[in-house]
Amino acid sequence: MQQFDVVVIGGGMAGASAAISIKKAAPEAQVAVVEAYAPKGKQHPSFDDRSIALAAQSVAFLQQQQLFNRDWQFAEPITQVHVSDRGHFGKTWIKPEDYGQQALGYVVEVNPYGAFLHQQLQSHDITLFCPQQVSELQQYLEQVTLTLDDGTQLSSSLLVVADGAQSPTRSKLNIAFDSLSYEQGALIANVEVAAPHQGHAFERFTEQGPMALLPMSDNRYSLVWCMDNDRLSDYAALPAEQFITQLQQAFGYRAGQFTQVGMRATYPLVLGRVEQLSHHRVVIIGNAAHAIHPIAGQGFNLGLRDIQVLVSQCQAFSMAQWGSHQFTRAYQLAREQDINTVMTLTDALVRLFSNSSRSLALGRSVGLLTMALSKTARAPLAKQLMGYNG
């Protein structure tokens, strides 16, 4: 049986970032990652590469870990966020210079970033079991033991569960995931615009549902378009020209003229969180721990703050205490408030702008207009977008 101080289940962006950050904090620690899917390897850049938003706070942390470079070709700065309510007069702009930042965040393409993280796993002497899955898991007083699909056996003082929203490890631990459906789905695609976007991002609330455009390289935007489930498959199946026409009509011309759309994908929208963030010698991070509406782009950022707390716990406790009740309990207590705050604020934002009440619409417009006129009034939303929620 191979023995480790930490085993991370899941080698995606959250799992890989966690493993590397823990290893950097404690170079003497024996760290392993179990990942179910082999990396795709180097690929030519694709118009359809998926992307994630990194808030300014996340960028600062990743730079400390040497896991982010502002000069990457696949990282695009967000220089401004425009928030508007279609059909109503209220709108506001949020700019980083008002809050002492170079950018509100960055949009990073997942494929090249994932390849970079896997290279970092190898260069930091982290043992990678890939492609492998956990077939059996047992918790003992001093350790957790794992049996992988090929029969390999591992033991660890601390198990970090980071295997995504449908986490099979979470199921093996019999930890429930409480979720509430929005009865809407999200359509995601990359779209091209005719003129340079200059790093401008958009959050647009429409009658159909909220929409977001995040700037990418080569005059592309990452589109998140939320709509009722019964319309989702129809829009996903539209010919490209018809889809662009519908998108332009729904969004308007604030972002310019849409000229091209790539592959479209859809997924259901839920608000959810794990029943408990810790278990015996186990902590849960990332999408395995929480699911929030994508409109504010906070999902991965919330997971990165899980990692920051986990790393600080590894530094605060001696390695002999990693995975102890005091360790896992401290992690849970440190994360609960931030997760609750982000989930509550994001959900409230979605529900406020999804309500057709005229009085609420007037209140929204007045609120957005007030923010447009006052940097102080914009500050809470700006802090949310930049990841500074404390």
Secondary structure, 3 states (H helix, E strand, C coil): CEEEEEEEECCCHHHHHHHHHHHHHCCCCCEEEECCCCCCCCCCCCCCCCEEEEEHHHHHHHHHCCCCCCCCCCEEEECEEEEEECCCCCEEEECHHHHCCCCCEEEEEHHHHHHHHHHHHHHCCCEEECCCCEEEEEECCCCEEEEECCCCEEEEEEEEECCCCCCHHHHHCCCCEEEEEEEEEEEEEEEEECCCCCCEEEEEECCCCEEEEEEECCCEEEEEEEEEHHHHHHHHHCCHHHHHHHHHHHHCCCCCCEEEECCCEEEEEEEEEECCCEECCEEECHHHCEECCHHHCCHHHHHHHHHHHHHHHHHHCCHHHCCCHHHHHHHHHHHHHHHHHHHHHHHHHHHHHCCCCHHHHHHHHHHHHHHHHCHHHHHHHHHHHHCCCC
